Amino acid sequence: SLVSFLQKLDWGVAVLADLDACRRVAYENVVDVANAGIDYAELRFSPYYMAMKHQLPIEGVVEAIIDGVQSALHTY
């Protein structure tokens, strides 16, 4: 059901306790894509949803995601 699916997303967001965790998740997503040999990927995220559990600043979440992606792109 939709409710069951959304509850699983809540579990994943619960681990995003700080901006560094958001950055790391973005970084690791790009690393996983590169290691899988995928040439193109679109990462989608909801800054509000990621921020709400731990009252993170929404703008900070966006900046952390951008930083994580850019760091991984420079590495891989």
C-alpha positions, 0 to 999 in steps of 0.5 A: 500500500502507499502508506506502507511504502511511505513508512519505509521512506520515513525510516531512510530519512530518520538516519539523516540526523545532520547535514553531513549525513545528507552530504554523505548520502548524496556522495555515496549515490554518485559513487555507486552510480560511477562504480556501476558503470552508469553514464547518466543518472538523475538524483531526486530528493525532497529538501523539506522531507529530508530536513523535517525529522531533525529540524535541519535547515532546508537551505542547508540540506540543498547545499549539502546535497550539492556539495556531496554530488560535486565532491563525488564528481571530482573524485570519480 
